[in-house]
Amino acid sequence: MHILGLVLILLLVAAIFGPQLWVRHVLQRHGADRADFPGTGGELAEHLIAEHGLDGVKVETTEKGDHYDPQTRTVCLSRETRDGKSLTAVAVAAHEVGHALQDRDGDPRLRARTATVRWAIRIQRIGIVMMYVLPIVTAFAVSPKLALLTVVVGVLVMGVRVLADFVTLPVEFDASFGRALPTLEQGGYLPPEDLPDARRILKACAMTYVAASAISLIDVFRWFRILRGG
């Protein structure tokens, strides 16, 4: 019975941390600069923007991780991606331009993701303030209901992030395999022998939010345990 419990714990740990470790491994494995690549990830992004006629879309360096901002129509690339000549840099840049293409086409999944994330951020901000304030109020009011409300707010704050991440998943897979991969294949931007690894990198790009959600689930489960009194 103890062995079965240990196995279940190991499986749970693998399910939670496995995606994040796999994503990190894939991106790092192909992160070395290539002398045979004619340009950097940033240069490819700017070329694809011009190639697809994405007027008004710009490329900027960010410290917040690679992403596309639909509000400012900006392809935001980390320094490693923008200045790198690695397979990872090229694939990631193409993935983020894929989001810009979704935005141009009015993809309803991107709009739904944007709206969901916007509301999730608002709920999280309100929830975090309440989580700070409610314990103070509870200490003076000595009310079990207020203490329970604090835990419920905690579950909501953590759960809304998980929901936003899973709403994001179809958008990410389309950016990788509906936009970036066809662009890299049809445009001849990569040698044929690099395409299988590019697919793995693009899959890792799409799975980034799954990995983040898996980690967030730990906090959700922790708050549920508190809610149940155990």
C-alpha positions in Angstrom: 0.0 0.0 0.0 2.9 2.3 0.8 4.5 1.5 -2.5 1.3 2.2 -4.4 1.0 5.6 -2.6 4.6 6.4 -3.5 4.0 5.5 -7.1 0.9 7.7 -7.3 2.9 10.6 -5.8 5.6 10.2 -8.3 3.1 10.1 -11.1 1.5 13.2 -9.8 4.8 15.0 -9.6 5.7 13.9 -13.1 2.3 15.1 -14.4 2.8 18.5 -12.7 6.5 19.2 -13.4 7.0 17.0 -16.4 5.6 19.4 -19.0 7.7 22.4 -17.7 10.9 20.3 -17.7 10.2 19.0 -21.2 9.5 22.5 -22.6 12.7 23.8 -21.0 14.7 20.9 -22.3 13.5 21.2 -25.9 14.1 24.9 -26.1 17.6 24.7 -24.5 18.6 21.7 -26.6 18.3 23.7 -29.8 19.4 27.1 -28.3 22.9 27.2 -29.7 23.6 29.7 -32.5 24.0 28.3 -36.0 26.6 29.6 -38.4 24.6 28.5 -41.3 21.5 30.6 -40.4 21.4 33.9 -42.4 19.7 36.0 -39.7 18.5 36.2 -36.1 15.1 35.4 -34.7 14.3 39.2 -34.6 15.3 39.6 -38.2 13.1 36.7 -39.3 10.2 38.2 -37.4 10.6 41.6 -39.1 10.9 39.9 -42.5 7.8 37.8 -41.9 5.9 40.9 -40.8 6.8 42.7 -44.0 6.2 39.5 -46.1 2.7 39.2 -44.8 1.9 42.9 -45.0 1.3 43.2 -41.3 1.4 47.0 -41.3 1.6 48.6 -37.9 3.0 45.4 -36.3 6.4 46.0 -34.7 9.1 43.9 -33.0 10.5 44.9 -29.6 12.8 43.3 -27.0 11.2 42.3 -23.7 12.2 40.9 -20.3 8.8 39.3 -19.8 9.3 36.3 -22.1 8.4 35.9 -25.8 4.8 36.9 -26.6 2.5 38.9 -28.9 0.7 41.9 -27.5 -2.6 42.4 -29.4 -3.3 45.7 -27.7 -0.1 47.3 -29.0 0.3 45.0 -32.0 3.8 44.1 -30.9 5.8 41.0 -31.3 7.7 40.9 -28.0 10.9 38.8 -28.1 13.4 38.0 -25.4 17.0 39.0 -26.1 17.9 35.4 -26.7 15.2 35.1 -29.4 15.7 38.5 -31.0 19.5 38.3 -31.2 19.9 34.6 -31.5 20.7 32.6 -34.6 19.5 29.3 -33.1 16.8 26.9 -34.3 14.9 27.8 -31.1 15.1 31.6 -31.8 13.9 31.1 -35.4 11.0 28.8 -34.4 9.9 31.0 -31.5 10.0 34.2 -33.6 7.8 32.5 -36.2 5.4 31.3 -33.5 5.0 34.9 -32.2 4.4 36.3 -35.7 1.8 33.5 -36.0 -0.1 35.3 -33.3 0.1 38.5 -35.3 -1.4 36.7 -38.3 -4.2 35.5 -36.0 -4.8 39.0 -35.0 -4.9 40.3 -38.6 -7.4 37.6 -39.5 -9.6 38.3 -36.5 -9.3 34.8 -35.2 -12.1 34.3 -32.7 -9.9 32.1 -30.5 -7.4 34.9 -30.1 -10.1 37.3 -29.2 -11.6 34.9 -26.7 -8.2 34.4 -25.2 -7.5 38.1 -25.0 -10.8 38.8 -23.3 -10.4 35.9 -20.9 -6.9 36.9 -19.9 -8.0 40.5 -19.4 -10.8 39.4 -17.0 -8.5 36.9 -15.3 -6.0 39.7 -14.5 -8.8 41.9 -13.1 -10.2 39.1 -11.0 -6.7 38.2 -9.8 -6.0 41.8 -8.8 -9.2 42.1 -6.9 -8.8 38.7 -5.3 -5.2 39.4 -4.2 -6.4 42.6 -2.5 -9.2 40.7 -0.8 -6.8 38.0 0.4 -4.7 40.7 2.1 -7.7 42.6 3.6 -10.0 39.7 4.7 -7.6 38.1 7.2 -7.2 41.6 8.9 -11.0 42.0 9.0 -11.4 38.4 10.2 -9.0 39.1 13.1 -11.1 41.9 14.4 -14.6 40.4 13.5 -13.7 36.9 14.6 -16.1 35.5 11.9 -15.7 32.0 10.6 -17.6 33.0 7.4 -15.0 35.7 6.6 -12.2 33.1 7.1 -14.1 30.8 4.7 -14.5 33.6 2.2 -10.7 34.2 2.3 -10.1 30.6 1.2 -12.9 30.8 -1.5 -11.2 33.9 -2.9 -7.9 32.1 -2.9 -9.3 29.2 -4.9 -10.9 31.7 -7.3 -7.7 33.6 -7.8 -5.7 30.5 -8.6 -8.4 28.8 -10.6 -9.0 31.7 -12.9 -5.4 31.6 -14.0 -5.7 27.9 -14.8 -8.8 28.6 -16.8 -7.1 31.4 -18.8 -4.1 29.1 -19.6 -6.4 26.3 -21.0 -8.4 28.8 -23.1 -5.0 29.8 -24.5 -4.0 26.3 -25.6 -5.9 26.2 -29.0 -4.6 29.6 -29.8 -1.0 28.5 -29.2 -1.3 25.3 -31.2 -2.7 27.2 -34.2 0.1 29.8 -33.9 2.6 26.9 -34.0 1.1 24.4 -36.5 -1.5 26.5 -38.4 0.8 29.5 -38.9 4.5 29.2 -38.0 5.2 25.7 -39.3 3.6 26.2 -42.7 5.5 29.5 -43.0 8.8 27.9 -42.2 8.2 24.9 -44.5 6.7 26.7 -47.5 9.1 29.7 -47.3 12.2 27.5 -47.2 13.5 29.3 -44.1 14.9 26.1 -42.6 16.8 23.2 -44.1 14.5 20.1 -44.5 16.5 18.2 -41.9 15.8 20.9 -39.3 12.0 20.7 -39.7 11.4 17.7 -37.3 13.2 19.6 -34.5 11.4 22.8 -35.4 8.1 20.9 -34.9 9.2 19.9 -31.4 10.2 23.5 -30.6 6.8 24.7 -31.8 5.1 22.1 -29.8 7.0 23.2 -26.8 5.9 26.8 -27.5 2.3 25.7 -27.5 2.8 23.6 -24.4 4.2 26.5 -22.3 0.8 27.4 -20.9 0.0 23.8 -20.1 3.2 23.6 -18.1 2.3 26.9 -16.3 -1.2 25.6 -15.6 0.1 22.3 -14.1 2.2 24.3 -11.6 -0.8 26.6 -10.8 -2.9 23.5 -10.0 -0.7 22.9 -7.0 -1.9 26.1 -5.4 -5.5 25.3 -6.4 -5.3 21.9 -4.7 -3.7 23.5 -1.6 -6.5 26.0 -1.3 -9.1 23.3 -1.8 -7.6 21.3 1.1 -7.8 24.4 3.3 -11.4 24.9 2.2 -12.2 21.3 3.2 -10.5 21.8 6.5 -7.7 19.4 5.8 
